[in-house]
């Protein structure tokens, strides 16, 4: 399946910029872990509600924190 991950920086003035990424994965958890590895960042939190709804998390890279949304494309 394809998942879209939208990330938005929370720790700067550019927080309104949206950065979408598409990733092949079995489920949202695998998608976020691939995204974290790809972007050389750290997963801070992740909430995966029941099937068919978007998942939400936070990711840290260097001194920046990002809000991420994961949903099936």
Biopython code that builds the backbone (N, CA, C, O; Angstrom):
import numpy as np
from Bio.PDB.StructureBuilder import StructureBuilder

atoms = [
    (1, "UNK", "N", (0.835, -1.178, 0.000)),
    (1, "UNK", "CA", (0.000, 0.000, 0.000)),
    (1, "UNK", "C", (0.876, 1.237, 0.000)),
    (1, "UNK", "O", (2.028, 1.206, 0.434)),
    (2, "UNK", "N", (0.314, 2.312, -0.490)),
    (2, "UNK", "CA", (1.015, 3.588, -0.457)),
    (2, "UNK", "C", (0.441, 4.456, 0.650)),
    (2, "UNK", "O", (-0.773, 4.532, 0.838)),
    (3, "UNK", "N", (1.341, 5.108, 1.380)),
    (3, "UNK", "CA", (0.949, 6.034, 2.429)),
    (3, "UNK", "C", (1.568, 7.389, 2.139)),
    (3, "UNK", "O", (2.706, 7.478, 1.679)),
    (4, "UNK", "N", (0.818, 8.430, 2.410)),
    (4, "UNK", "CA", (1.339, 9.782, 2.310)),
    (4, "UNK", "C", (1.645, 10.257, 3.712)),
    (4, "UNK", "O", (0.840, 10.098, 4.630)),
    (5, "UNK", "N", (2.811, 10.841, 3.862)),
    (5, "UNK", "CA", (3.214, 11.422, 5.135)),
    (5, "UNK", "C", (3.405, 12.906, 4.908)),
    (5, "UNK", "O", (4.239, 13.324, 4.104)),
    (6, "UNK", "N", (2.632, 13.693, 5.620)),
    (6, "UNK", "CA", (2.755, 15.150, 5.543)),
    (6, "UNK", "C", (3.455, 15.622, 6.803)),
    (6, "UNK", "O", (3.035, 15.298, 7.913)),
    (7, "UNK", "N", (4.517, 16.385, 6.630)),
    (7, "UNK", "CA", (5.239, 16.905, 7.794)),
    (7, "UNK", "C", (5.194, 18.432, 7.771)),
    (7, "UNK", "O", (5.281, 19.069, 6.721)),
    (8, "UNK", "N", (5.055, 18.982, 8.961)),
    (8, "UNK", "CA", (4.980, 20.432, 9.132)),
    (8, "UNK", "C", (5.867, 20.799, 10.321)),
    (8, "UNK", "O", (5.666, 20.298, 11.428)),
    (9, "UNK", "N", (6.846, 21.671, 10.091)),
    (9, "UNK", "CA", (7.756, 22.056, 11.164)),
    (9, "UNK", "C", (7.033, 22.913, 12.197)),
    (9, "UNK", "O", (6.313, 23.848, 11.848)),
    (10, "UNK", "N", (7.231, 22.588, 13.459)),
    (10, "UNK", "CA", (6.568, 23.311, 14.550)),
    (10, "UNK", "C", (7.480, 24.302, 15.251)),
    (10, "UNK", "O", (7.003, 25.132, 16.026)),
    (11, "UNK", "N", (8.770, 24.237, 15.000)),
    (11, "UNK", "CA", (9.722, 25.016, 15.785)),
    (11, "UNK", "C", (10.368, 26.167, 15.031)),
    (11, "UNK", "O", (11.450, 26.613, 15.412)),
    (12, "UNK", "N", (9.736, 26.659, 13.974)),
    (12, "UNK", "CA", (10.293, 27.803, 13.256)),
    (12, "UNK", "C", (9.167, 28.622, 12.644)),
    (12, "UNK", "O", (7.992, 28.270, 12.747)),
    (13, "UNK", "N", (9.546, 29.707, 12.014)),
    (13, "UNK", "CA", (8.566, 30.567, 11.350)),
    (13, "UNK", "C", (8.007, 29.925, 10.085)),
    (13, "UNK", "O", (7.005, 30.393, 9.544)),
    (14, "UNK", "N", (8.651, 28.850, 9.605)),
    (14, "UNK", "CA", (8.202, 28.172, 8.388)),
    (14, "UNK", "C", (7.175, 27.089, 8.690)),
    (14, "UNK", "O", (6.949, 26.219, 7.849)),
    (15, "UNK", "N", (6.555, 27.113, 9.846)),
    (15, "UNK", "CA", (5.682, 26.021, 10.277)),
    (15, "UNK", "C", (4.448, 25.832, 9.387)),
    (15, "UNK", "O", (3.750, 24.826, 9.511)),
    (16, "UNK", "N", (4.175, 26.782, 8.499)),
    (16, "UNK", "CA", (2.999, 26.655, 7.633)),
    (16, "UNK", "C", (3.305, 25.890, 6.349)),
    (16, "UNK", "O", (2.395, 25.566, 5.587)),
    (17, "UNK", "N", (4.571, 25.602, 6.109)),
    (17, "UNK", "CA", (4.945, 24.851, 4.912)),
    (17, "UNK", "C", (4.673, 23.367, 5.125)),
    (17, "UNK", "O", (5.060, 22.795, 6.144)),
    (18, "UNK", "N", (4.010, 22.759, 4.164)),
    (18, "UNK", "CA", (3.657, 21.345, 4.217)),
    (18, "UNK", "C", (4.578, 20.576, 3.286)),
    (18, "UNK", "O", (4.784, 20.979, 2.141)),
    (19, "UNK", "N", (5.134, 19.468, 3.772)),
    (19, "UNK", "CA", (6.054, 18.665, 2.973)),
    (19, "UNK", "C", (5.527, 17.240, 2.875)),
    (19, "UNK", "O", (5.713, 16.451, 3.801)),
    (20, "UNK", "N", (4.855, 16.889, 1.740)),
    (20, "UNK", "CA", (4.329, 15.522, 1.584)),
    (20, "UNK", "C", (5.380, 14.544, 1.038)),
    (20, "UNK", "O", (6.225, 14.916, 0.223)),
    (21, "UNK", "N", (5.311, 13.303, 1.498)),
    (21, "UNK", "CA", (6.177, 12.222, 1.034)),
    (21, "UNK", "C", (5.299, 10.986, 0.866)),
    (21, "UNK", "O", (4.440, 10.719, 1.707)),
    (22, "UNK", "N", (5.506, 10.231, -0.209)),
    (22, "UNK", "CA", (4.766, 8.991, -0.426)),
    (22, "UNK", "C", (5.701, 7.810, -0.187)),
    (22, "UNK", "O", (6.825, 7.780, -0.688)),
    (23, "UNK", "N", (5.213, 6.829, 0.595)),
    (23, "UNK", "CA", (6.026, 5.680, 0.984)),
    (23, "UNK", "C", (5.209, 4.402, 0.826)),
    (23, "UNK", "O", (4.030, 4.358, 1.176)),
    (24, "UNK", "N", (5.856, 3.358, 0.290)),
    (24, "UNK", "CA", (5.239, 2.028, 0.210)),
    (24, "UNK", "C", (5.460, 1.327, 1.549)),
    (24, "UNK", "O", (6.587, 1.261, 2.041)),
    (25, "UNK", "N", (4.378, 0.802, 2.138)),
    (25, "UNK", "CA", (4.492, 0.095, 3.416)),
    (25, "UNK", "C", (3.268, -0.786, 3.632)),
    (25, "UNK", "O", (2.255, -0.636, 2.949)),
    (26, "UNK", "N", (3.372, -1.718, 4.601)),
    (26, "UNK", "CA", (2.240, -2.599, 4.933)),
    (26, "UNK", "C", (1.181, -1.889, 5.750)),
    (26, "UNK", "O", (-0.009, -2.181, 5.631)),
    (27, "UNK", "N", (1.628, -0.937, 6.597)),
    (27, "UNK", "CA", (0.707, -0.259, 7.507)),
    (27, "UNK", "C", (1.295, 1.101, 7.896)),
    (27, "UNK", "O", (2.449, 1.384, 7.574)),
    (28, "UNK", "N", (0.518, 1.948, 8.584)),
    (28, "UNK", "CA", (1.019, 3.280, 8.949)),
    (28, "UNK", "C", (2.268, 3.241, 9.826)),
    (28, "UNK", "O", (3.138, 4.102, 9.696)),
    (29, "UNK", "N", (2.368, 2.260, 10.713)),
    (29, "UNK", "CA", (3.537, 2.148, 11.575)),
    (29, "UNK", "C", (4.815, 1.914, 10.784)),
    (29, "UNK", "O", (5.847, 2.532, 11.047)),
    (30, "UNK", "N", (4.732, 1.015, 9.814)),
    (30, "UNK", "CA", (5.901, 0.767, 8.965)),
    (30, "UNK", "C", (6.220, 2.006, 8.132)),
    (30, "UNK", "O", (7.391, 2.323, 7.922)),
    (31, "UNK", "N", (5.194, 2.707, 7.659)),
    (31, "UNK", "CA", (5.403, 3.916, 6.856)),
    (31, "UNK", "C", (6.150, 4.981, 7.656)),
    (31, "UNK", "O", (7.098, 5.580, 7.148)),
    (32, "UNK", "N", (5.733, 5.225, 8.903)),
    (32, "UNK", "CA", (6.401, 6.265, 9.695)),
    (32, "UNK", "C", (7.837, 5.845, 10.024)),
    (32, "UNK", "O", (8.732, 6.690, 10.036)),
    (33, "UNK", "N", (8.071, 4.565, 10.288)),
    (33, "UNK", "CA", (9.432, 4.123, 10.583)),
    (33, "UNK", "C", (10.337, 4.253, 9.355)),
    (33, "UNK", "O", (11.513, 4.591, 9.495)),
    (34, "UNK", "N", (9.818, 3.994, 8.178)),
    (34, "UNK", "CA", (10.612, 4.194, 6.953)),
    (34, "UNK", "C", (10.897, 5.675, 6.736)),
    (34, "UNK", "O", (12.000, 6.047, 6.333)),
    (35, "UNK", "N", (9.903, 6.520, 7.002)),
    (35, "UNK", "CA", (10.077, 7.966, 6.862)),
    (35, "UNK", "C", (11.171, 8.473, 7.808)),
    (35, "UNK", "O", (12.026, 9.264, 7.410)),
    (36, "UNK", "N", (11.138, 8.012, 9.055)),
    (36, "UNK", "CA", (12.125, 8.432, 10.054)),
    (36, "UNK", "C", (13.530, 8.006, 9.612)),
    (36, "UNK", "O", (14.479, 8.782, 9.721)),
    (37, "UNK", "N", (13.657, 6.791, 9.123)),
    (37, "UNK", "CA", (14.962, 6.308, 8.668)),
    (37, "UNK", "C", (15.446, 7.102, 7.453)),
    (37, "UNK", "O", (16.609, 7.496, 7.380)),
    (38, "UNK", "N", (14.528, 7.331, 6.495)),
    (38, "UNK", "CA", (14.858, 8.086, 5.279)),
    (38, "UNK", "C", (15.331, 9.502, 5.592)),
    (38, "UNK", "O", (16.266, 10.005, 4.969)),
    (39, "UNK", "N", (14.680, 10.137, 6.559)),
    (39, "UNK", "CA", (14.978, 11.534, 6.862)),
    (39, "UNK", "C", (16.022, 11.684, 7.972)),
    (39, "UNK", "O", (16.309, 12.794, 8.420)),
    (40, "UNK", "N", (16.585, 10.554, 8.408)),
    (40, "UNK", "CA", (17.610, 10.577, 9.451)),
    (40, "UNK", "C", (17.140, 11.389, 10.661)),
    (40, "UNK", "O", (17.837, 12.285, 11.138)),
    (41, "UNK", "N", (15.942, 11.052, 11.140)),
    (41, "UNK", "CA", (15.351, 11.774, 12.264)),
    (41, "UNK", "C", (14.961, 10.796, 13.370)),
    (41, "UNK", "O", (15.269, 9.607, 13.287)),
    (42, "UNK", "N", (14.293, 11.290, 14.391)),
    (42, "UNK", "CA", (13.920, 10.480, 15.557)),
    (42, "UNK", "C", (12.417, 10.571, 15.782)),
    (42, "UNK", "O", (11.855, 11.666, 15.795)),
    (43, "UNK", "N", (11.775, 9.441, 15.957)),
    (43, "UNK", "CA", (10.344, 9.409, 16.247)),
    (43, "UNK", "C", (10.143, 9.720, 17.728)),
    (43, "UNK", "O", (10.684, 9.031, 18.592)),
    (44, "UNK", "N", (9.360, 10.765, 18.018)),
    (44, "UNK", "CA", (9.107, 11.172, 19.396)),
    (44, "UNK", "C", (7.814, 10.542, 19.899)),
    (44, "UNK", "O", (7.776, 9.993, 21.000)),
    (45, "UNK", "N", (6.755, 10.620, 19.097)),
    (45, "UNK", "CA", (5.476, 10.015, 19.471)),
    (45, "UNK", "C", (4.727, 9.616, 18.214)),
    (45, "UNK", "O", (4.952, 10.170, 17.138)),
    (46, "UNK", "N", (3.817, 8.631, 18.366)),
    (46, "UNK", "CA", (3.035, 8.175, 17.219)),
    (46, "UNK", "C", (1.751, 7.536, 17.715)),
    (46, "UNK", "O", (1.780, 6.678, 18.597)),
    (47, "UNK", "N", (0.644, 7.945, 17.159)),
    (47, "UNK", "CA", (-0.659, 7.408, 17.515)),
    (47, "UNK", "C", (-1.326, 6.862, 16.262)),
    (47, "UNK", "O", (-1.590, 7.608, 15.319)),
    (48, "UNK", "N", (-1.597, 5.565, 16.252)),
    (48, "UNK", "CA", (-2.229, 4.918, 15.103)),
    (48, "UNK", "C", (-3.628, 4.459, 15.510)),
    (48, "UNK", "O", (-3.777, 3.388, 16.097)),
    (49, "UNK", "N", (-4.654, 5.256, 15.206)),
    (49, "UNK", "CA", (-6.018, 4.861, 15.550)),
    (49, "UNK", "C", (-6.490, 3.699, 14.682)),
    (49, "UNK", "O", (-5.720, 3.142, 13.900)),
    (50, "UNK", "N", (-7.731, 3.351, 14.824)),
    (50, "UNK", "CA", (-8.232, 2.197, 14.069)),
    (50, "UNK", "C", (-8.088, 2.403, 12.562)),
    (50, "UNK", "O", (-7.908, 3.516, 12.068)),
    (51, "UNK", "N", (-8.174, 1.309, 11.882)),
    (51, "UNK", "CA", (-7.950, 1.258, 10.428)),
    (51, "UNK", "C", (-8.804, 2.277, 9.672)),
    (51, "UNK", "O", (-9.974, 2.493, 9.989)),
    (52, "UNK", "N", (-8.183, 2.898, 8.658)),
    (52, "UNK", "CA", (-8.903, 3.820, 7.800)),
    (52, "UNK", "C", (-8.845, 5.269, 8.240)),
    (52, "UNK", "O", (-9.309, 6.149, 7.515)),
    (53, "UNK", "N", (-8.285, 5.537, 9.411)),
    (53, "UNK", "CA", (-8.146, 6.912, 9.872)),
    (53, "UNK", "C", (-6.680, 7.303, 9.826)),
    (53, "UNK", "O", (-5.800, 6.442, 9.815)),
    (54, "UNK", "N", (-6.419, 8.607, 9.799)),
    (54, "UNK", "CA", (-5.035, 9.052, 9.749)),
    (54, "UNK", "C", (-4.345, 8.855, 11.097)),
    (54, "UNK", "O", (-4.973, 8.900, 12.155)),
    (55, "UNK", "N", (-3.055, 8.640, 11.023)),
    (55, "UNK", "CA", (-2.219, 8.524, 12.208)),
    (55, "UNK", "C", (-1.466, 9.834, 12.372)),
    (55, "UNK", "O", (-1.169, 10.518, 11.392)),
    (56, "UNK", "N", (-1.159, 10.178, 13.615)),
    (56, "UNK", "CA", (-0.489, 11.444, 13.924)),
    (56, "UNK", "C", (0.740, 11.154, 14.767)),
    (56, "UNK", "O", (0.727, 10.260, 15.614)),
    (57, "UNK", "N", (1.806, 11.915, 14.530)),
    (57, "UNK", "CA", (3.009, 11.748, 15.334)),
    (57, "UNK", "C", (3.846, 13.003, 15.360)),
    (57, "UNK", "O", (3.523, 14.002, 14.717)),
    (58, "UNK", "N", (4.915, 12.939, 16.104)),
    (58, "UNK", "CA", (5.912, 14.009, 16.116)),
    (58, "UNK", "C", (7.276, 13.379, 15.876)),
    (58, "UNK", "O", (7.578, 12.284, 16.349)),
    (59, "UNK", "N", (8.086, 14.116, 15.122)),
    (59, "UNK", "CA", (9.408, 13.661, 14.731)),
    (59, "UNK", "C", (10.394, 14.792, 15.013)),
    (59, "UNK", "O", (10.093, 15.963, 14.781)),
    (60, "UNK", "N", (11.569, 14.431, 15.513)),
    (60, "UNK", "CA", (12.612, 15.431, 15.779)),
    (60, "UNK", "C", (13.779, 15.188, 14.846)),
    (60, "UNK", "O", (14.224, 14.055, 14.663)),
    (61, "UNK", "N", (14.268, 16.274, 14.257)),
    (61, "UNK", "CA", (15.480, 16.219, 13.430)),
    (61, "UNK", "C", (16.332, 17.409, 13.827)),
    (61, "UNK", "O", (15.918, 18.561, 13.698)),
    (62, "UNK", "N", (17.518, 17.116, 14.309)),
    (62, "UNK", "CA", (18.420, 18.144, 14.820)),
    (62, "UNK", "C", (17.690, 18.928, 15.908)),
    (62, "UNK", "O", (17.276, 18.348, 16.912)),
    (63, "UNK", "N", (17.530, 20.224, 15.726)),
    (63, "UNK", "CA", (16.870, 21.069, 16.735)),
    (63, "UNK", "C", (15.408, 21.357, 16.372)),
    (63, "UNK", "O", (14.762, 22.159, 17.047)),
    (64, "UNK", "N", (14.882, 20.732, 15.339)),
    (64, "UNK", "CA", (13.521, 21.000, 14.867)),
    (64, "UNK", "C", (12.575, 19.860, 15.227)),
    (64, "UNK", "O", (12.982, 18.701, 15.302)),
    (65, "UNK", "N", (11.308, 20.204, 15.448)),
    (65, "UNK", "CA", (10.264, 19.224, 15.724)),
    (65, "UNK", "C", (9.194, 19.370, 14.645)),
    (65, "UNK", "O", (8.817, 20.484, 14.280)),
    (66, "UNK", "N", (8.707, 18.236, 14.138)),
    (66, "UNK", "CA", (7.724, 18.213, 13.063)),
    (66, "UNK", "C", (6.475, 17.457, 13.496)),
    (66, "UNK", "O", (6.558, 16.421, 14.156)),
    (67, "UNK", "N", (5.333, 17.982, 13.120)),
    (67, "UNK", "CA", (4.067, 17.265, 13.247)),
    (67, "UNK", "C", (3.918, 16.460, 11.963)),
    (67, "UNK", "O", (4.099, 17.003, 10.873)),
    (68, "UNK", "N", (3.591, 15.174, 12.073)),
    (68, "UNK", "CA", (3.412, 14.339, 10.885)),
    (68, "UNK", "C", (2.027, 13.691, 10.879)),
    (68, "UNK", "O", (1.524, 13.252, 11.913)),
    (69, "UNK", "N", (1.425, 13.644, 9.694)),
    (69, "UNK", "CA", (0.153, 12.952, 9.468)),
    (69, "UNK", "C", (0.447, 11.826, 8.494)),
    (69, "UNK", "O", (1.119, 12.032, 7.484)),
    (70, "UNK", "N", (-0.056, 10.634, 8.796)),
    (70, "UNK", "CA", (0.142, 9.470, 7.926)),
    (70, "UNK", "C", (-1.239, 8.956, 7.517)),
    (70, "UNK", "O", (-2.077, 8.660, 8.369)),
    (71, "UNK", "N", (-1.466, 8.854, 6.214)),
    (71, "UNK", "CA", (-2.738, 8.327, 5.741)),
    (71, "UNK", "C", (-2.525, 7.577, 4.429)),
    (71, "UNK", "O", (-1.567, 7.824, 3.697)),
    (72, "UNK", "N", (-3.443, 6.656, 4.155)),
    (72, "UNK", "CA", (-3.353, 5.846, 2.952)),
    (72, "UNK", "C", (-3.618, 6.705, 1.720)),
    (72, "UNK", "O", (-4.571, 7.482, 1.685)),
    (73, "UNK", "N", (-2.753, 6.552, 0.700)),
    (73, "UNK", "CA", (-2.870, 7.344, -0.532)),
    (73, "UNK", "C", (-3.912, 6.738, -1.449)),
    (73, "UNK", "O", (-4.156, 7.261, -2.537)),
]
sb = StructureBuilder()
sb.init_structure("model")
sb.init_model(0)
sb.init_chain("A")
sb.init_seg("    ")
for serial, (resi, resn, name, xyz) in enumerate(atoms, 1):
    if name == "N":
        sb.init_residue(resn, " ", resi, " ")
    sb.init_atom(name, np.array(xyz, "f"), 0.0, 1.0, " ", f" {name:<3s}", serial, name[0])
structure = sb.get_structure()
